[in-house]
Amino acid sequence: MSSTAKIKIVTYGGRWGWFLRKHFSWLTSWAYLNLQYLLRSSLYKKYIKFFDEQQLKNKVCLPCLISIETINRCNSTCSFCPAGKGRDKRPFAKMDEKLFYKIIAELKEWGFDGYLNLYVNNEPLMDNRIEDWYKYAKQQLPNAKMLLYTNGTLLSIDRFKKIAPYIDKIIINNYAETLTLHKSIRELYDFIIANQEYWNNDITIQIRYIKEVLTNRAGSAPNKPHKSFNNQICIMPWTDFTIYPSGKVGLCCSDAQEKTNLGNVAEQNIRDIWGGVIYQDIRQKIILGRRHYAFCKGCDFVDAGIRNLFIKNRLAAEERNND
């Protein structure tokens, strides 16, 4: 067992980063996104080339991240999110239990070993089945990595103890207007520090500015609705598989209102959708730049986290296999 707990409290860029995001949010967003485009471009091109080479060999590169929205509501009021409390225009929906089991069975047959996240833009802990569903998914997909994103407001100590054994990485976004932890999240942090049995759990508490300007989410972000002139490649058609409560497959997490439709896992096999003509067409367009696909035109989203880490590990594993 580790001699220290893995749980950490962070905020991007420390106190200076917080100050800039709070007082110069538009400028900070612009600088951050352009830096990420610069840093990620070569990695994305390398992975897309690898993806295409695998296809030529009749091999399938599985998604890096499969996100399942089991309930389409959130209890937070983040200014940057089109799915925030009172803002989501979709009819309320929860995923049918039989559909969830179908998805997990297909992922098991497929040998899925990426990240599984029972979240898209919602708050996953609003679904009172979520602990049992993570447990079931972990039992059925031992090689997959279970990922939990939450704003932490519903993550009581009792719920944490129930779900923690089945999650590989927990990211708690502590949304606030000041650089402090909410009382419930502080209590959870203190509990984990005091109980060594949870010291090997990989937990990050991120203090996030609730009114921050981030990406425009393809023009749907309430505080950044403007389109961008960015024409960079987006990696998500090669990495992401996003499932809404009905089983509908959307392009990515920027599609909070389900404007894209790549298939439906209630009626089709996940593998057939991933390798199907709709995904293939999108990839052929996006590789030329975001302007070539209607939904992505003007979107400025770029990921600096889980996807990039998984891509690097997958490419490194392939290099080791070829040595």
C-alpha positions as CSV (number, residue, x, y, z in Angstrom):
1,M,0.0,0.0,0.0
2,S,1.2,3.5,-0.8
3,S,2.5,5.5,2.2
4,T,0.5,8.5,1.1
5,A,-3.0,9.0,-0.4
6,K,-3.3,9.5,-4.1
7,I,-6.1,12.0,-3.7
8,K,-5.1,15.5,-4.8
9,I,-6.7,19.0,-4.9
10,V,-5.8,21.0,-8.0
11,T,-6.8,24.1,-9.9
12,Y,-5.4,24.7,-13.4
13,G,-2.4,27.0,-13.2
14,G,-2.6,27.4,-9.4
15,R,-3.7,30.8,-8.0
16,W,-2.5,32.7,-11.0
17,G,-4.4,30.4,-13.3
18,W,-7.5,30.9,-11.2
19,F,-7.1,34.7,-11.3
20,L,-6.7,34.7,-15.0
21,R,-9.7,32.5,-15.6
22,K,-11.9,34.6,-13.3
23,H,-10.9,38.0,-14.5
24,F,-9.7,37.5,-18.1
25,S,-11.6,34.4,-19.0
26,W,-12.0,35.0,-22.8
27,L,-8.3,35.7,-23.2
28,T,-7.3,32.8,-21.1
29,S,-9.6,30.4,-23.0
30,W,-8.1,31.7,-26.4
31,A,-4.5,31.2,-25.2
32,Y,-5.2,27.8,-23.7
33,L,-7.0,26.4,-26.7
34,N,-4.3,27.6,-29.2
35,L,-1.6,26.2,-27.0
36,Q,-3.4,22.8,-27.0
37,Y,-3.9,22.8,-30.8
38,L,-0.1,23.4,-31.2
39,L,0.8,20.7,-28.7
40,R,-1.6,18.0,-29.9
41,S,-1.5,18.3,-33.7
42,S,1.3,15.9,-34.3
43,L,0.0,13.4,-31.8
44,Y,-3.4,13.4,-33.4
45,K,-2.0,13.0,-36.9
46,K,0.2,10.1,-35.7
47,Y,-2.8,8.3,-34.2
48,I,-5.1,8.8,-37.2
49,K,-2.3,7.3,-39.4
50,F,-2.1,4.3,-37.0
51,F,-5.9,4.0,-37.0
52,D,-6.0,3.9,-40.8
53,E,-3.1,1.4,-41.0
54,Q,-5.0,-0.9,-38.6
55,Q,-8.1,-0.7,-40.8
56,L,-6.0,-1.7,-43.9
57,K,-4.9,-4.8,-42.0
58,N,-8.6,-5.6,-41.2
59,K,-8.0,-4.7,-37.5
60,V,-10.2,-2.5,-35.4
61,C,-9.0,0.3,-33.2
62,L,-11.5,0.3,-30.4
63,P,-12.7,3.6,-29.0
64,C,-10.5,5.1,-26.3
65,L,-13.5,6.5,-24.4
66,I,-17.1,5.2,-24.3
67,S,-19.4,7.6,-22.6
68,I,-22.9,6.5,-21.5
69,E,-25.4,9.1,-20.3
70,T,-27.8,7.0,-18.1
71,I,-29.8,10.1,-17.1
72,N,-29.9,13.4,-19.0
73,R,-30.0,15.9,-16.3
74,C,-27.5,17.9,-14.2
75,N,-28.0,19.7,-10.8
76,S,-25.3,22.4,-11.4
77,T,-25.6,25.8,-13.0
78,C,-22.2,26.2,-14.7
79,S,-22.3,29.2,-17.0
80,F,-20.5,27.3,-19.8
81,C,-22.7,24.3,-20.0
82,P,-25.7,23.9,-22.3
83,A,-27.0,21.0,-20.2
84,G,-27.0,22.8,-16.8
85,K,-29.9,22.8,-14.4
86,G,-32.9,24.4,-16.0
87,R,-31.2,24.7,-19.3
88,D,-31.4,21.3,-21.0
89,K,-34.2,21.4,-23.6
90,R,-34.5,17.6,-24.0
91,P,-37.4,15.6,-22.5
92,F,-36.3,14.0,-19.3
93,A,-34.9,10.5,-19.9
94,K,-33.3,7.6,-18.1
95,M,-31.6,4.6,-19.8
96,D,-33.5,1.3,-19.7
97,E,-31.8,-1.3,-17.7
98,K,-32.0,-3.9,-20.5
99,L,-30.3,-1.5,-22.9
100,F,-27.5,-0.9,-20.4
101,Y,-26.9,-4.7,-20.1
102,K,-26.9,-5.0,-23.9
103,I,-24.2,-2.3,-24.2
104,I,-22.0,-4.0,-21.6
105,A,-22.4,-7.4,-23.2
106,E,-21.3,-6.1,-26.6
107,L,-18.3,-4.3,-25.1
108,K,-17.4,-7.5,-23.3
109,E,-17.6,-9.5,-26.6
110,W,-15.6,-6.8,-28.3
111,G,-12.8,-6.9,-25.7
112,F,-13.1,-3.3,-24.8
113,D,-10.1,-2.1,-22.8
114,G,-10.5,1.7,-22.9
115,Y,-12.2,4.1,-20.5
116,L,-15.8,3.6,-19.7
117,N,-17.6,6.7,-18.4
118,L,-21.2,6.7,-17.3
119,Y,-21.5,10.4,-18.0
120,V,-21.7,12.8,-21.0
121,N,-22.8,16.3,-19.8
122,N,-25.0,15.2,-16.9
123,E,-24.4,14.6,-13.2
124,P,-24.1,10.8,-13.0
125,L,-25.0,10.6,-9.3
126,M,-28.5,11.9,-10.1
127,D,-29.1,8.3,-11.2
128,N,-29.6,6.1,-8.1
129,R,-28.6,3.0,-10.1
130,I,-25.1,4.4,-10.9
131,E,-23.2,2.5,-8.2
132,D,-24.7,-0.8,-9.2
133,W,-24.1,-0.2,-12.8
134,Y,-20.4,0.7,-12.3
135,K,-20.0,-2.5,-10.3
136,Y,-21.6,-4.6,-13.0
137,A,-19.6,-2.9,-15.7
138,K,-16.3,-3.5,-13.8
139,Q,-17.2,-7.2,-13.3
140,Q,-18.0,-7.7,-16.9
141,L,-15.1,-5.6,-18.3
142,P,-12.1,-6.2,-16.1
143,N,-9.7,-4.8,-18.7
144,A,-11.5,-1.5,-19.1
145,K,-10.9,1.5,-16.9
146,M,-13.9,2.8,-15.1
147,L,-14.0,6.6,-15.1
148,L,-16.3,8.8,-12.9
149,Y,-16.7,12.5,-13.5
150,T,-18.9,14.2,-10.9
151,N,-19.5,17.7,-9.5
152,G,-19.3,16.0,-6.1
153,T,-22.5,17.5,-4.6
154,L,-24.2,14.1,-4.4
155,L,-21.1,12.1,-3.6
156,S,-21.7,11.5,0.1
157,I,-19.2,9.4,2.1
158,D,-21.7,6.4,2.0
159,R,-22.0,6.6,-1.7
160,F,-18.3,7.0,-2.1
161,K,-17.6,3.8,-0.1
162,K,-20.1,1.9,-2.2
163,I,-18.8,3.0,-5.6
164,A,-15.0,3.4,-4.9
165,P,-14.0,-0.3,-5.3
166,Y,-15.2,-0.3,-8.9
167,I,-13.7,3.0,-10.2
168,D,-10.2,3.4,-11.6
169,K,-10.2,7.2,-11.7
170,I,-12.6,9.7,-10.0
171,I,-12.5,13.3,-11.1
172,I,-14.5,15.6,-8.9
173,N,-15.1,19.1,-10.4
174,N,-15.7,21.4,-7.5
175,Y,-17.5,24.3,-9.3
176,A,-17.3,27.5,-7.2
177,E,-16.9,31.3,-7.4
178,T,-14.0,31.2,-4.8
179,L,-10.9,29.1,-4.6
180,T,-12.4,26.9,-1.9
181,L,-13.9,23.4,-1.5
182,H,-17.6,22.9,-0.9
183,K,-18.3,21.6,2.6
184,S,-19.4,18.1,1.4
185,I,-16.3,17.7,-0.8
186,R,-14.0,18.9,2.1
187,E,-15.6,16.3,4.3
188,L,-15.1,13.6,1.7
189,Y,-11.4,14.6,1.3
190,D,-10.9,14.5,5.0
191,F,-12.5,11.0,5.2
192,I,-10.2,9.6,2.5
193,I,-7.1,11.1,4.1
194,A,-8.1,9.5,7.4
195,N,-8.8,6.0,6.0
196,Q,-5.8,4.3,4.4
197,E,-8.0,1.7,2.7
198,Y,-8.8,4.4,0.1
199,W,-5.3,5.6,-0.4
200,N,-4.8,3.7,-3.6
201,N,-7.9,5.2,-5.2
202,D,-6.9,7.6,-8.0
203,I,-9.0,10.7,-7.1
204,T,-8.5,14.3,-8.3
205,I,-10.6,17.2,-6.9
206,Q,-10.5,20.1,-9.4
207,I,-11.6,23.5,-8.2
208,R,-13.3,25.0,-11.2
209,Y,-14.6,28.5,-11.7
210,I,-18.3,28.1,-12.3
211,K,-18.5,31.1,-14.6
212,E,-15.4,30.3,-16.6
213,V,-15.4,30.7,-20.4
214,L,-14.1,27.4,-21.8
215,T,-14.8,26.1,-25.3
216,N,-17.9,27.0,-27.4
217,R,-19.1,23.4,-27.6
218,A,-19.9,23.7,-31.3
219,G,-21.7,27.0,-30.5
220,S,-23.9,25.7,-27.8
221,A,-22.0,27.1,-24.7
222,P,-24.3,29.7,-23.1
223,N,-21.4,32.0,-22.3
224,K,-19.5,31.4,-25.6
225,P,-22.1,30.9,-28.3
226,H,-19.9,32.3,-31.1
227,K,-18.4,30.1,-33.8
228,S,-14.7,29.9,-34.2
229,F,-12.6,30.2,-37.4
230,N,-10.6,27.2,-36.1
231,N,-10.2,24.5,-38.7
232,Q,-8.0,22.1,-36.7
233,I,-8.4,18.3,-36.9
234,C,-10.5,17.0,-34.0
235,I,-9.5,13.6,-32.6
236,M,-12.9,12.6,-31.2
237,P,-14.3,10.8,-34.3
238,W,-11.3,8.4,-33.8
239,T,-11.6,8.1,-30.0
240,D,-15.1,8.7,-28.7
241,F,-18.3,6.7,-28.7
242,T,-21.1,8.7,-27.0
243,I,-24.4,7.1,-26.0
244,Y,-27.5,8.9,-24.8
245,P,-30.3,7.4,-22.7
246,S,-32.4,6.2,-25.7
247,G,-29.4,4.4,-27.1
248,K,-28.8,7.1,-29.7
249,V,-25.2,7.6,-30.6
250,G,-23.9,11.2,-30.8
251,L,-20.6,12.5,-32.2
252,C,-19.1,13.7,-28.9
253,C,-19.6,15.5,-25.6
254,S,-20.0,18.8,-27.3
255,D,-23.3,17.6,-28.7
256,A,-25.3,18.1,-25.4
257,Q,-28.6,18.5,-27.2
258,E,-28.3,15.4,-29.4
259,K,-28.1,17.2,-32.8
260,T,-26.0,14.5,-34.3
261,N,-27.1,10.9,-35.0
262,L,-24.6,8.2,-35.8
263,G,-26.9,5.2,-35.0
264,N,-28.7,3.6,-32.1
265,V,-27.3,0.9,-29.9
266,A,-30.8,-0.3,-29.0
267,E,-31.2,-1.4,-32.6
268,Q,-27.6,-1.9,-33.8
269,N,-24.4,-3.5,-32.6
270,I,-21.8,-1.0,-31.2
271,R,-19.1,-2.5,-33.4
272,D,-21.2,-2.0,-36.6
273,I,-21.8,1.6,-35.8
274,W,-18.2,2.3,-34.9
275,G,-17.0,0.9,-38.2
276,G,-20.0,2.0,-40.2
277,V,-20.4,4.4,-43.1
278,I,-21.6,7.3,-41.0
279,Y,-18.5,7.3,-38.8
280,Q,-16.2,6.7,-41.8
281,D,-17.7,9.6,-43.6
282,I,-17.3,12.0,-40.7
283,R,-13.6,10.9,-40.3
284,Q,-12.9,11.5,-43.9
285,K,-14.3,15.0,-43.6
286,I,-12.8,16.0,-40.2
287,I,-9.3,14.9,-41.3
288,L,-9.5,17.8,-43.8
289,G,-10.6,20.2,-41.0
290,R,-13.7,20.9,-38.9
291,R,-15.2,23.1,-41.6
292,H,-15.9,20.1,-43.7
293,Y,-18.6,18.7,-41.3
294,A,-21.6,20.8,-40.5
295,F,-21.9,20.2,-36.8
296,C,-18.1,20.7,-36.2
297,K,-17.8,23.9,-38.2
298,G,-16.9,26.6,-35.8
299,C,-16.3,24.3,-32.8
300,D,-13.1,25.0,-30.8
301,F,-13.1,22.0,-28.4
302,V,-9.8,20.3,-27.8
303,D,-9.0,17.7,-25.1
304,A,-5.9,17.8,-23.0
305,G,-6.6,14.8,-20.7
306,I,-7.9,11.2,-20.8
307,R,-7.9,10.8,-24.6
308,N,-4.4,12.0,-25.1
309,L,-3.1,9.8,-22.3
310,F,-4.8,6.7,-23.8
311,I,-3.6,7.5,-27.3
312,K,0.0,7.8,-26.1
313,N,-0.2,4.5,-24.2
314,R,-1.8,2.7,-27.2
315,L,0.9,4.0,-29.6
316,A,3.6,3.1,-27.2
317,A,2.2,-0.4,-26.8
318,E,2.2,-0.8,-30.6
319,E,5.8,0.3,-30.8
320,R,6.8,-2.3,-28.2
321,N,4.9,-5.0,-30.1
322,N,6.8,-4.1,-33.3
323,D,10.3,-4.2,-31.6
